Amino acid sequence: MLKLYEDEVSSVRTPSPVPLRPEKTPARATLSPKGERAGVSNFGHLPLEGERAGSPTFHRLFSAFRLLLSAFCLLLPAFCVLSAYAQVETVESPEPTQFLWLSQGRMEGHLALHYSPAGAFSPDSSTLAAVSEEKVVLMASHEGRIQKVLKIHIPDITDLSIHSANYLATNRLLLLGNGVISVKGKGSGGSTPLLAFQWDAMEDQLSGKLDAVGGGGGFGPILYFPQIKTLVLYKASNFDFWDPLSGRGGRLTIPDLTQTPSVMAFSPDGHWVLLAQIAMSSTPDPVVVEAKAHRFVDSLRGHEGTVLSISFSRDSTKVVTSCEDGKLRVFSVPGWKLLETLTGHNGPVHWAEFSPDGKWLVSAGEDRTARVWSVEGGKVQQILEESKDPLLTVAFSPNGEYIAASSEKSVLLWERKAGGSR
């Protein structure tokens, strides 16, 4: 990520298909004049009826017969291969498994509300981290129960409000939030800028130092991107990247971008940046930036309302937008062609993301539902209606077996179960 999207995508060579090999044809046994079983190799020693073995006529007939037998043996494997291929071509591929999503419960608090909540899942998907003011609540995914409550305390910071908790590694969380600086003997010292710090979930304590992000002001929205584990700030045509694990940073400059975008997405392969809700823009369609070229190259056309979220698939071959017009749109990458328009939500769709394998989409809407869609064909698979409030963000777990969605005050979790075949 911090190479500023300048690395070329390494090509993946598709292995050549392995040709089908016919089974070895068993040797055909014959009967000798005495009724004994003889192998093919001894067939030439059997005289034909009415001929002596040593006569010229016998030898001519026998030679012709041997030639016909040799030709048959040579052609037999080819017929076997053609037969095998014909069988392969007529076999229909199994239909994809249809899943059933079952509620695993809810808890008070929220996930990230302005960027992807996917980082709330632990790397092994066993735990979901929700935040509530100064606390982080850890839920066991499979059991659907609260397993631990972390009480966040930072020296000299009061009124701490955590915005999101994102797993960087097992038992290691990146917390983002704000608070009030407390000065000894002088009381309040004013509000802090955005604070970023790591928390040890096992020991329930601060790990490392406290970082102030965006000091000096003037930045657009400061967003965290779990797919690339990077915090991104925008100001005056520049995107600044910060990796909280390594502490390293970088910058991407787009000279033609003179207004602040409120919605953005970065492809996992590092080649593309998509921007929407750009101040002063006359169109709702997101623009496409080729990162290596540092310039606009295209747009995602066809939106009839404000675009509220943009998400890439893990393999960077597709992108989905959620829109105020109540629709989701799936586009190809890098052709930027509209592949599917998904309808069904009643009202704005606040968020949408792909499953890790890219076969499914999940969306969250103002209509208080989360919906699971098949990417191939664009059909809704299931409507999850357990929420009592509008859902603002939603994501799959890293293993694809759970879905978590968030309103402003509650977090809901569903688990995937096999539900038969379509």
Buried (B, 14 or more C-beta within 10 A) or exposed (E): BBEBBEEEEEEEEEEEEEEEEBEEEEEEEEEEEEEEEBEEEEBEEEEEEEBEEEEEEBEEEBEEEEEEBEEEEEEEBEEBBEEBEEEEEEEEEEEEEEBBBBEBBBBEBBBBBBBBBBBBBBBEBBBBBBBBEBBBBBBBBEEBEBEBEBEBEBEEBBBBBBBBBBBBEEBBBBBBBBBBBBEEEEEEBEEBBBBBBBBBBEEBEBBEEBBEBBEEEEBBBBBBBBBBBBBBBBBEBBBBBBBBEEEEEBEBEBEEBEEBBBBBBBBBBBBBBBBBBBEEBEEBBBBBBBBBEBEBEBBBEBBEEBBBBBBBBBBBBBBBBBBBBBBBBBBEBBEBEBBBEBEBBEBBBBBBBBBBEBBBBBBBBBBBBBBBBBBEEBEBBBEBEBBEEBBBBBBBBBBBBBBBBBBEEBBBBBBBEEBEEE
